[in-house]
Amino acid sequence: MPLVLTPLDDALTERLLETARVDATPEEVMPPVDGEPGWTRARETFFRAFHQERQAGLTGPHRTVMYAIMINDQPRGMIRLTLDADGATAETGMWLARSARGQGLGTRALHALLAEAGKAGARAVRADTTPANRAAQAVLRRAGATLEPQGDKVYARLELGT
């Protein structure tokens, strides 16, 4: 099954939000929002705004591209690429729908993202996760990351070469 990274626009953001609502929790896919647990109107509004603010891409104010991870034209998660001010280092993070986990999609999406980072001029990509998130650590290791646990975070660095 081919995996395609597709930059988000408004229509794809709506499709991604539907995937998240059906197959992920808000805590898995976005920063915390105060209020009742679950997918509330406030969380859905925040999700839309968060992704729309980053649609300008690497040249926009957030220097970020948000990609839907597409399988068979269906959004199965999101992965992002953010360039640091120097342009030589980038940062990434991703989430996958529950039903898409454990199939190697995270590793494939990260490899595709690393190729995009290299095209953008980055020489290294960093990420972080938690010590409990063994799946994310495994994806990062398979992509060649060096992992460094520090307290309640595990920091990863992937060198892209010259």
Beta strands, then each sheet from edge to edge (+ up, - down):
strand 1: 3-7
strand 2: 64-71
strand 3: 74-83
strand 4: 89-96
strand 5: 124-129
strand 6: 146-150
strand 7: 153-159
sheet 1: 1+ 2- 3+ 4- 5- 7+ 6-
end
